[in-house]
C-alpha cells in the first residue's frame, strides 16, 4: 500500500474529474465505486485507488491511497502538480 500527497492549484472538482479520466474506464480501466465532489474511490486490477482533494487557502491538498497502483499514483500526482 502507498499513501502519497501533493499540492495543486486545481479545484477539488477538477482533481476528481482528472482522476476519473486517468484511472477510470477511459484511462486504466478501474471501476468507480464511490464518488463525490472532492473524493473518489476506484477498484480493479487486483487493487484500489482513493483520491481526496481538500481546499487549503489558494491551494488544494491531494492525497492518494493505493494498493497495486503505486506507479500510476506517482504519475497522476506528477500530472496535476
Backbone as XML, in Angstrom:
<?xml version="1.0"?>
<chain id="A" units="angstrom">
  <residue number="1" name="UNK">
    <atom name="N" x="0.846" y="-1.170" z="0.000"/>
    <atom name="CA" x="0.000" y="0.000" z="0.000"/>
    <atom name="C" x="0.895" y="1.237" z="0.000"/>
  </residue>
  <residue number="2" name="UNK">
    <atom name="N" x="0.438" y="2.243" z="-0.714"/>
    <atom name="CA" x="1.157" y="3.511" z="-0.774"/>
    <atom name="C" x="0.199" y="4.643" z="-0.433"/>
  </residue>
  <residue number="3" name="UNK">
    <atom name="N" x="0.742" y="5.640" z="0.253"/>
    <atom name="CA" x="-0.022" y="6.848" z="0.577"/>
    <atom name="C" x="0.873" y="8.024" z="0.191"/>
  </residue>
  <residue number="4" name="UNK">
    <atom name="N" x="0.379" y="8.849" z="-0.722"/>
    <atom name="CA" x="1.152" y="9.997" z="-1.189"/>
    <atom name="C" x="0.267" y="11.230" z="-1.207"/>
  </residue>
  <residue number="5" name="UNK">
    <atom name="N" x="0.905" y="12.406" z="-1.086"/>
    <atom name="CA" x="0.143" y="13.646" z="-1.151"/>
    <atom name="C" x="0.946" y="14.701" z="-1.895"/>
  </residue>
  <residue number="6" name="UNK">
    <atom name="N" x="0.221" y="15.696" z="-2.360"/>
    <atom name="CA" x="0.821" y="16.790" z="-3.115"/>
    <atom name="C" x="-0.106" y="17.990" z="-3.032"/>
  </residue>
  <residue number="7" name="UNK">
    <atom name="N" x="0.373" y="19.119" z="-3.503"/>
    <atom name="CA" x="-0.434" y="20.339" z="-3.587"/>
    <atom name="C" x="-0.658" y="20.666" z="-5.058"/>
  </residue>
  <residue number="8" name="UNK">
    <atom name="N" x="-1.788" y="21.287" z="-5.352"/>
    <atom name="CA" x="-2.112" y="21.710" z="-6.711"/>
    <atom name="C" x="-2.919" y="22.992" z="-6.653"/>
  </residue>
  <residue number="9" name="UNK">
    <atom name="N" x="-2.968" y="23.685" z="-7.765"/>
    <atom name="CA" x="-3.804" y="24.886" z="-7.868"/>
    <atom name="C" x="-5.169" y="24.551" z="-8.473"/>
  </residue>
  <residue number="10" name="UNK">
    <atom name="N" x="-5.369" y="23.286" z="-8.853"/>
    <atom name="CA" x="-6.653" y="22.852" z="-9.394"/>
    <atom name="C" x="-7.704" y="22.826" z="-8.283"/>
  </residue>
  <residue number="11" name="UNK">
    <atom name="N" x="-8.948" y="23.035" z="-8.650"/>
    <atom name="CA" x="-10.044" y="22.925" z="-7.687"/>
    <atom name="C" x="-10.294" y="21.445" z="-7.391"/>
  </residue>
  <residue number="12" name="UNK">
    <atom name="N" x="-10.838" y="21.124" z="-6.208"/>
    <atom name="CA" x="-11.107" y="19.723" z="-5.876"/>
    <atom name="C" x="-11.940" y="18.995" z="-6.939"/>
  </residue>
  <residue number="13" name="UNK">
    <atom name="N" x="-12.951" y="19.676" z="-7.498"/>
    <atom name="CA" x="-13.791" y="19.051" z="-8.523"/>
    <atom name="C" x="-12.983" y="18.681" z="-9.763"/>
  </residue>
  <residue number="14" name="UNK">
    <atom name="N" x="-12.013" y="19.527" z="-10.112"/>
    <atom name="CA" x="-11.158" y="19.264" z="-11.275"/>
    <atom name="C" x="-10.211" y="18.097" z="-11.006"/>
  </residue>
  <residue number="15" name="UNK">
    <atom name="N" x="-9.716" y="18.000" z="-9.779"/>
    <atom name="CA" x="-8.860" y="16.865" z="-9.407"/>
    <atom name="C" x="-9.644" y="15.563" z="-9.579"/>
  </residue>
  <residue number="16" name="UNK">
    <atom name="N" x="-10.879" y="15.531" z="-9.105"/>
    <atom name="CA" x="-11.712" y="14.334" z="-9.223"/>
    <atom name="C" x="-11.999" y="14.033" z="-10.692"/>
  </residue>
  <residue number="17" name="UNK">
    <atom name="N" x="-12.309" y="15.054" z="-11.486"/>
    <atom name="CA" x="-12.569" y="14.858" z="-12.914"/>
    <atom name="C" x="-11.343" y="14.259" z="-13.614"/>
  </residue>
  <residue number="18" name="UNK">
    <atom name="N" x="-10.179" y="14.781" z="-13.292"/>
    <atom name="CA" x="-8.954" y="14.256" z="-13.906"/>
    <atom name="C" x="-8.643" y="12.844" z="-13.431"/>
  </residue>
  <residue number="19" name="UNK">
    <atom name="N" x="-8.968" y="12.552" z="-12.176"/>
    <atom name="CA" x="-8.767" y="11.193" z="-11.664"/>
    <atom name="C" x="-9.644" y="10.201" z="-12.416"/>
  </residue>
  <residue number="20" name="UNK">
    <atom name="N" x="-10.882" y="10.588" z="-12.714"/>
    <atom name="CA" x="-11.775" y="9.719" z="-13.484"/>
    <atom name="C" x="-11.185" y="9.455" z="-14.867"/>
  </residue>
  <residue number="21" name="UNK">
    <atom name="N" x="-10.690" y="10.498" z="-15.518"/>
    <atom name="CA" x="-10.089" y="10.333" z="-16.846"/>
    <atom name="C" x="-8.846" y="9.459" z="-16.797"/>
  </residue>
  <residue number="22" name="UNK">
    <atom name="N" x="-8.060" y="9.598" z="-15.751"/>
    <atom name="CA" x="-6.790" y="8.889" z="-15.637"/>
    <atom name="C" x="-6.971" y="7.428" z="-15.214"/>
  </residue>
  <residue number="23" name="UNK">
    <atom name="N" x="-7.709" y="7.213" z="-14.126"/>
    <atom name="CA" x="-7.841" y="5.870" z="-13.562"/>
    <atom name="C" x="-9.082" y="5.119" z="-14.047"/>
  </residue>
  <residue number="24" name="UNK">
    <atom name="N" x="-10.114" y="5.834" z="-14.441"/>
    <atom name="CA" x="-11.406" y="5.238" z="-14.770"/>
    <atom name="C" x="-11.450" y="4.499" z="-16.094"/>
  </residue>
  <residue number="25" name="UNK">
    <atom name="N" x="-12.655" y="4.223" z="-16.579"/>
    <atom name="CA" x="-12.857" y="3.421" z="-17.792"/>
    <atom name="C" x="-12.106" y="3.924" z="-19.024"/>
  </residue>
  <residue number="26" name="UNK">
    <atom name="N" x="-11.968" y="5.237" z="-19.168"/>
    <atom name="CA" x="-11.250" y="5.783" z="-20.316"/>
    <atom name="C" x="-9.750" y="5.815" z="-20.151"/>
  </residue>
  <residue number="27" name="UNK">
    <atom name="N" x="-9.271" y="5.502" z="-18.939"/>
    <atom name="CA" x="-7.838" y="5.501" z="-18.649"/>
    <atom name="C" x="-7.349" y="4.088" z="-18.384"/>
  </residue>
  <residue number="28" name="UNK">
    <atom name="N" x="-7.041" y="3.807" z="-17.119"/>
    <atom name="CA" x="-6.543" y="2.483" z="-16.744"/>
    <atom name="C" x="-7.651" y="1.454" z="-16.547"/>
  </residue>
  <residue number="29" name="UNK">
    <atom name="N" x="-8.889" y="1.864" z="-16.683"/>
    <atom name="CA" x="-10.000" y="0.917" z="-16.659"/>
    <atom name="C" x="-10.501" y="0.511" z="-15.292"/>
  </residue>
  <residue number="30" name="UNK">
    <atom name="N" x="-10.161" y="1.277" z="-14.261"/>
    <atom name="CA" x="-10.667" y="0.949" z="-12.931"/>
    <atom name="C" x="-12.133" y="1.367" z="-12.820"/>
  </residue>
  <residue number="31" name="UNK">
    <atom name="N" x="-12.857" y="0.663" z="-11.980"/>
    <atom name="CA" x="-14.285" y="0.920" z="-11.777"/>
    <atom name="C" x="-14.475" y="1.926" z="-10.645"/>
  </residue>
  <residue number="32" name="UNK">
    <atom name="N" x="-15.280" y="2.956" z="-10.898"/>
    <atom name="CA" x="-15.608" y="3.934" z="-9.860"/>
    <atom name="C" x="-16.580" y="3.281" z="-8.886"/>
  </residue>
  <residue number="33" name="UNK">
    <atom name="N" x="-16.189" y="3.225" z="-7.621"/>
    <atom name="CA" x="-17.032" y="2.614" z="-6.590"/>
    <atom name="C" x="-17.745" y="3.649" z="-5.721"/>
  </residue>
  <residue number="34" name="UNK">
    <atom name="N" x="-17.128" y="4.813" z="-5.565"/>
    <atom name="CA" x="-17.710" y="5.866" z="-4.738"/>
    <atom name="C" x="-17.158" y="7.194" z="-5.236"/>
  </residue>
  <residue number="35" name="UNK">
    <atom name="N" x="-18.019" y="8.207" z="-5.355"/>
    <atom name="CA" x="-17.576" y="9.490" z="-5.888"/>
    <atom name="C" x="-18.367" y="10.629" z="-5.269"/>
  </residue>
  <residue number="36" name="UNK">
    <atom name="N" x="-17.666" y="11.723" z="-4.942"/>
    <atom name="CA" x="-18.302" y="12.971" z="-4.521"/>
    <atom name="C" x="-17.532" y="14.115" z="-5.182"/>
  </residue>
  <residue number="37" name="UNK">
    <atom name="N" x="-17.835" y="15.347" z="-4.796"/>
    <atom name="CA" x="-17.173" y="16.479" z="-5.441"/>
    <atom name="C" x="-15.697" y="16.582" z="-5.093"/>
  </residue>
  <residue number="38" name="UNK">
    <atom name="N" x="-15.282" y="16.031" z="-3.939"/>
    <atom name="CA" x="-13.886" y="16.180" z="-3.535"/>
    <atom name="C" x="-13.157" y="14.856" z="-3.262"/>
  </residue>
  <residue number="39" name="UNK">
    <atom name="N" x="-13.798" y="13.727" z="-3.532"/>
    <atom name="CA" x="-13.109" y="12.447" z="-3.372"/>
    <atom name="C" x="-13.699" y="11.393" z="-4.300"/>
  </residue>
  <residue number="40" name="UNK">
    <atom name="N" x="-12.878" y="10.383" z="-4.579"/>
    <atom name="CA" x="-13.301" y="9.299" z="-5.454"/>
    <atom name="C" x="-12.529" y="8.045" z="-5.079"/>
  </residue>
  <residue number="41" name="UNK">
    <atom name="N" x="-13.181" y="6.892" z="-5.255"/>
    <atom name="CA" x="-12.568" y="5.612" z="-4.928"/>
    <atom name="C" x="-12.773" y="4.662" z="-6.105"/>
  </residue>
  <residue number="42" name="UNK">
    <atom name="N" x="-11.671" y="4.049" z="-6.547"/>
    <atom name="CA" x="-11.682" y="3.119" z="-7.672"/>
    <atom name="C" x="-11.254" y="1.730" z="-7.209"/>
  </residue>
  <residue number="43" name="UNK">
    <atom name="N" x="-11.750" y="0.689" z="-7.909"/>
    <atom name="CA" x="-11.293" y="-0.684" z="-7.694"/>
    <atom name="C" x="-11.059" y="-1.338" z="-9.046"/>
  </residue>
  <residue number="44" name="UNK">
    <atom name="N" x="-10.107" y="-2.270" z="-9.067"/>
    <atom name="CA" x="-9.854" y="-3.046" z="-10.277"/>
    <atom name="C" x="-8.409" y="-3.485" z="-10.357"/>
  </residue>
  <residue number="45" name="UNK">
    <atom name="N" x="-8.159" y="-4.445" z="-11.216"/>
    <atom name="CA" x="-6.800" y="-4.921" z="-11.423"/>
    <atom name="C" x="-6.159" y="-5.485" z="-10.175"/>
  </residue>
  <residue number="46" name="UNK">
    <atom name="N" x="-6.964" y="-5.999" z="-9.255"/>
    <atom name="CA" x="-6.423" y="-6.568" z="-8.024"/>
    <atom name="C" x="-6.063" y="-5.545" z="-6.964"/>
  </residue>
  <residue number="47" name="UNK">
    <atom name="N" x="-6.477" y="-4.293" z="-7.158"/>
    <atom name="CA" x="-6.144" y="-3.263" z="-6.183"/>
    <atom name="C" x="-7.188" y="-2.167" z="-6.154"/>
  </residue>
  <residue number="48" name="UNK">
    <atom name="N" x="-6.779" y="-1.023" z="-5.605"/>
    <atom name="CA" x="-7.692" y="0.107" z="-5.497"/>
    <atom name="C" x="-6.919" y="1.412" z="-5.426"/>
  </residue>
  <residue number="49" name="UNK">
    <atom name="N" x="-7.632" y="2.510" z="-5.657"/>
    <atom name="CA" x="-7.061" y="3.854" z="-5.562"/>
    <atom name="C" x="-8.116" y="4.758" z="-4.946"/>
  </residue>
  <residue number="50" name="UNK">
    <atom name="N" x="-7.736" y="5.510" z="-3.942"/>
    <atom name="CA" x="-8.601" y="6.525" z="-3.347"/>
    <atom name="C" x="-7.966" y="7.891" z="-3.522"/>
  </residue>
  <residue number="51" name="UNK">
    <atom name="N" x="-8.756" y="8.881" z="-3.909"/>
    <atom name="CA" x="-8.269" y="10.245" z="-4.127"/>
    <atom name="C" x="-9.120" y="11.190" z="-3.290"/>
  </residue>
  <residue number="52" name="UNK">
    <atom name="N" x="-8.451" y="12.026" z="-2.478"/>
    <atom name="CA" x="-9.140" y="13.030" z="-1.669"/>
    <atom name="C" x="-8.493" y="14.378" z="-1.957"/>
  </residue>
  <residue number="53" name="UNK">
    <atom name="N" x="-9.304" y="15.369" z="-2.317"/>
    <atom name="CA" x="-8.819" y="16.720" z="-2.606"/>
    <atom name="C" x="-9.455" y="17.688" z="-1.618"/>
  </residue>
  <residue number="54" name="UNK">
    <atom name="N" x="-8.614" y="18.398" z="-0.864"/>
    <atom name="CA" x="-9.113" y="19.309" z="0.168"/>
    <atom name="C" x="-8.571" y="20.717" z="-0.062"/>
  </residue>
  <residue number="55" name="UNK">
    <atom name="N" x="-9.462" y="21.697" z="-0.149"/>
    <atom name="CA" x="-9.048" y="23.088" z="-0.323"/>
    <atom name="C" x="-8.355" y="23.574" z="0.938"/>
  </residue>
  <residue number="56" name="UNK">
    <atom name="N" x="-7.198" y="24.216" z="0.731"/>
    <atom name="CA" x="-6.421" y="24.806" z="1.834"/>
    <atom name="C" x="-5.955" y="26.177" z="1.376"/>
  </residue>
  <residue number="57" name="UNK">
    <atom name="N" x="-6.779" y="27.187" z="1.560"/>
    <atom name="CA" x="-6.441" y="28.519" z="1.080"/>
    <atom name="C" x="-6.501" y="28.561" z="-0.437"/>
  </residue>
  <residue number="58" name="UNK">
    <atom name="N" x="-5.411" y="29.020" z="-1.071"/>
    <atom name="CA" x="-5.367" y="29.119" z="-2.530"/>
    <atom name="C" x="-4.941" y="27.813" z="-3.182"/>
  </residue>
  <residue number="59" name="UNK">
    <atom name="N" x="-4.489" y="26.860" z="-2.389"/>
    <atom name="CA" x="-4.051" y="25.571" z="-2.922"/>
    <atom name="C" x="-5.005" y="24.465" z="-2.494"/>
  </residue>
  <residue number="60" name="UNK">
    <atom name="N" x="-4.853" y="23.340" z="-3.147"/>
    <atom name="CA" x="-5.631" y="22.158" z="-2.815"/>
    <atom name="C" x="-4.654" y="21.045" z="-2.462"/>
  </residue>
  <residue number="61" name="UNK">
    <atom name="N" x="-4.881" y="20.420" z="-1.334"/>
    <atom name="CA" x="-4.086" y="19.271" z="-0.921"/>
    <atom name="C" x="-4.730" y="18.018" z="-1.514"/>
  </residue>
  <residue number="62" name="UNK">
    <atom name="N" x="-3.920" y="17.211" z="-2.177"/>
    <atom name="CA" x="-4.414" y="15.988" z="-2.811"/>
    <atom name="C" x="-3.720" y="14.806" z="-2.162"/>
  </residue>
  <residue number="63" name="UNK">
    <atom name="N" x="-4.494" y="13.861" z="-1.642"/>
    <atom name="CA" x="-3.952" y="12.651" z="-1.024"/>
    <atom name="C" x="-4.464" y="11.439" z="-1.794"/>
  </residue>
  <residue number="64" name="UNK">
    <atom name="N" x="-3.554" y="10.542" z="-2.122"/>
    <atom name="CA" x="-3.910" y="9.299" z="-2.794"/>
    <atom name="C" x="-3.452" y="8.132" z="-1.948"/>
  </residue>
  <residue number="65" name="UNK">
    <atom name="N" x="-4.326" y="7.150" z="-1.816"/>
    <atom name="CA" x="-4.013" y="5.896" z="-1.139"/>
    <atom name="C" x="-4.264" y="4.797" z="-2.153"/>
  </residue>
  <residue number="66" name="UNK">
    <atom name="N" x="-3.303" y="3.877" z="-2.283"/>
    <atom name="CA" x="-3.413" y="2.882" z="-3.340"/>
    <atom name="C" x="-2.846" y="1.540" z="-2.913"/>
  </residue>
  <residue number="67" name="UNK">
    <atom name="N" x="-3.411" y="0.504" z="-3.503"/>
    <atom name="CA" x="-2.849" y="-0.845" z="-3.408"/>
    <atom name="C" x="-2.727" y="-1.355" z="-4.838"/>
  </residue>
  <residue number="68" name="UNK">
    <atom name="N" x="-1.525" y="-1.719" z="-5.238"/>
    <atom name="CA" x="-1.224" y="-2.279" z="-6.557"/>
    <atom name="C" x="-1.172" y="-1.261" z="-7.691"/>
  </residue>
  <residue number="69" name="UNK">
    <atom name="N" x="-1.326" y="0.021" z="-7.420"/>
    <atom name="CA" x="-1.289" y="1.038" z="-8.463"/>
    <atom name="C" x="-0.287" y="2.137" z="-8.122"/>
  </residue>
  <residue number="70" name="UNK">
    <atom name="N" x="0.810" y="1.773" z="-7.479"/>
    <atom name="CA" x="1.785" y="2.743" z="-6.982"/>
    <atom name="C" x="2.386" y="3.611" z="-8.088"/>
  </residue>
  <residue number="71" name="UNK">
    <atom name="N" x="2.835" y="3.000" z="-9.160"/>
    <atom name="CA" x="3.457" y="3.749" z="-10.257"/>
    <atom name="C" x="2.467" y="4.746" z="-10.848"/>
  </residue>
  <residue number="72" name="UNK">
    <atom name="N" x="1.244" y="4.326" z="-11.062"/>
    <atom name="CA" x="0.226" y="5.185" z="-11.658"/>
    <atom name="C" x="-0.147" y="6.345" z="-10.736"/>
  </residue>
  <residue number="73" name="UNK">
    <atom name="N" x="-0.153" y="6.098" z="-9.423"/>
    <atom name="CA" x="-0.429" y="7.170" z="-8.453"/>
    <atom name="C" x="0.644" y="8.244" z="-8.561"/>
  </residue>
  <residue number="74" name="UNK">
    <atom name="N" x="1.907" y="7.823" z="-8.631"/>
    <atom name="CA" x="3.001" y="8.794" z="-8.767"/>
    <atom name="C" x="2.871" y="9.573" z="-10.075"/>
  </residue>
  <residue number="75" name="UNK">
    <atom name="N" x="2.505" y="8.883" z="-11.135"/>
    <atom name="CA" x="2.324" y="9.521" z="-12.436"/>
    <atom name="C" x="1.180" y="10.549" z="-12.375"/>
  </residue>
  <residue number="76" name="UNK">
    <atom name="N" x="0.068" y="10.185" z="-11.770"/>
    <atom name="CA" x="-1.070" y="11.095" z="-11.648"/>
    <atom name="C" x="-0.698" y="12.346" z="-10.844"/>
  </residue>
  <residue number="77" name="UNK">
    <atom name="N" x="-0.020" y="12.167" z="-9.725"/>
    <atom name="CA" x="0.375" y="13.324" z="-8.916"/>
    <atom name="C" x="1.308" y="14.235" z="-9.707"/>
  </residue>
  <residue number="78" name="UNK">
    <atom name="N" x="2.183" y="13.670" z="-10.511"/>
    <atom name="CA" x="3.050" y="14.487" z="-11.359"/>
    <atom name="C" x="2.261" y="15.280" z="-12.382"/>
  </residue>
  <residue number="79" name="UNK">
    <atom name="N" x="1.193" y="14.683" z="-12.895"/>
    <atom name="CA" x="0.354" y="15.348" z="-13.905"/>
    <atom name="C" x="-0.434" y="16.529" z="-13.350"/>
  </residue>
  <residue number="80" name="UNK">
    <atom name="N" x="-0.834" y="16.457" z="-12.083"/>
    <atom name="CA" x="-1.677" y="17.527" z="-11.536"/>
    <atom name="C" x="-0.898" y="18.546" z="-10.706"/>
  </residue>
  <residue number="81" name="UNK">
    <atom name="N" x="0.353" y="18.279" z="-10.423"/>
    <atom name="CA" x="1.146" y="19.218" z="-9.591"/>
    <atom name="C" x="1.620" y="20.420" z="-10.369"/>
  </residue>
</chain>
